Amino acid sequence: MSTPEERLPVEGNRPWAVARRLLTAIQVLGLLLCFSVLLFYIFQNCGPGPCETPVCLDLRDHYLASGNTSVAPCTDFFGFACGRIKGTNNSFQELATKNKNRLRRILEAQNSWHPGSGEEKAFQFYNSCMDTRAIEAAGTGPLRQVIEELGGWRISEPTWDLILPLHTHQSSSLSCVQIDQPEFDVPLKQDQEQKTYAQIFREYLTYLNQLGTLLGGDPNKVQEHASLSISITSRLFQFLRPLEQRRAQGKLFQMVTIDQLKEIAPAIDWLSCLQATFTPMSLSPSQSLVVHDVEYLKNMSQLVEEMLLKQRDFLQSHMILGLVGTLSPALDSQFQKARRKLSQKLRELTEQPPMPARPRWMKCVEETGTFFEPTLAALFVREAFDPSTRSAAMELYTAIRDALITHLRKLPWMNEETQNMAQEKVAQLQVEMGASVWALKPELARQEYRDIQLGPNFLQSVLSCVRSLQARIVQSFLQPCPQHRWKVSPWEVNAYYSISDHVVVFPAGLLQPPFFHPGYPRAVNFGAAGSIMAHELLHIFYQLLLPGGCPACDTHALQEGLVCLKRHYAAFPLPSGTSFNDSLTFLENAADVGGLAIALQAYSKRLLRHHGETILPSLDLSPQQIFFRSYAQVMCREPSPQESYDTHSPPHLRVHGALSSTPAFARYFRCARGTLLNPSSRCQLW
């Protein structure tokens, strides 16, 4: 049997077959179209959306203002990110200025504080510093009073601590006194040309003459005393021995007792001098001292004995002139003008760029911060680093730390034993985020400033604060040291790793926009603050990269990576007028490369686990591109001559060296093979 349809002629079936195929095709196309619209809708709504909060828009504007998108990122990413940077300020200096502005707003706010509290005294000191009318009205009177209290212009005994820089150093629970070489008020160098040397002293002589004249001295007598003061400084400078020479002779320092030092340099009553300087520390003739240059002290003692016998008054004048120069920032505008003129002339002679004029408020903020650090630390952190910000910063640090631990397992030059050791060091590392616990204890802020007496003029306030600070420093070394003592204030922008305490420190001042904010896209925080954190963590392993520092490592693979990285950085072109010393910058270069790789690894892992990433509007950059853009933003600075002691490479090199060592950069920016930032081969170190 057959169906009616089967009995129809074949020719009659064709139109129906064509129609059915056409309907099927239309249905398939319709489904594909609907599916495409659905996919578009999904990606449109689940992909990175723009962050349009005020902090993100401010960051977007900051990036637009500093970057130059007409520059090809694959050949000059520094120009792409920092091409419109002008002036000598770099990103860190700009952030430091913002933090000082915040401190200024705090100090100028109208608040009621408990009478005699640290807060009240800090605010009073700042206001006294800003009261230039009162300082001008007082004139030279406060300084003359100080000189009279010291016995007048011809004092009976010199103030020896103006000649010698004295320091305390804590090792475990034992305190010791270090006597270092002096730092002269004039920028002298051992290898200076004779012509420049003479010009520097002429300018300094002019300055000393001005100081004596401002104090009402007879011009002829001032000239004579200033000339002898210059002669004393010149002779003391000639007694110095370069650090390299002392290192070569194996005499970087020498342990002596106070009694032994009395024999070496008998012109000074060392026990009385040191006891007065380090009260309430109890010293005895058998107290051990760390002396950095015994020969300098011996020669200096001979000069002092000679001056005391023949030219005692001139030696005393030398002390007074040094004191006046030290106190000049607390004096009226005539002294400060003379100081600025000297500084400008000396910078010209030493071929340094002129220092930009600083506003009065900045100087007053810095001095208030020096004398009242615990109080300002608590106020700054309360406003700029609240618990939610600290929690976000700790979360970022944890991600970076975990990525480093994972990363250590992939290093070809580390054997398993070294990897385990390295991971253990990371696990045992302490992190201090924001501010030290000690600085935030309110009871300390109430007790620490009882000995400060402000007024009746600004100079007297400064001197009272100096004495109080000195006493607090000495007292701190007499206390047990269970916690790491910070080397920076909480509003500063310098992170660091302490080898002795095995602590890494990230101050609140660093974890601020444009480097970090809880409301930023994660790409920004990982690229900027995250790279800084990873960089500091790699400081733990500097020793491994030094010759013989890792005997258990694969020496061949390690050496190959070290040589490769040095060649890689040496091959980069630098802007005209810039240079770098690769022997000084190598360890920091390695930390830049490794820090960027670890931060990127941590960010990629975070993207896989947490959705909801955002981007900055109007930049046309993907999250990964924003990551690299934020890394470069940290380095933004106008090129300038490299300081001889700078351990960091020039900013161009810090950006290009690290990015070209990261394959992901070339992938996300679609850099052609062989371009500057997508080299044909890369180094395997970190």
Summary of the structure (lengths in Angstrom):
residues: 686
radius of gyration: 32.6
end to end distance: 81.2
largest distance: 143.1
contacts: 2082
relative contact order: 0.12
helix: 60%
strand: 6%
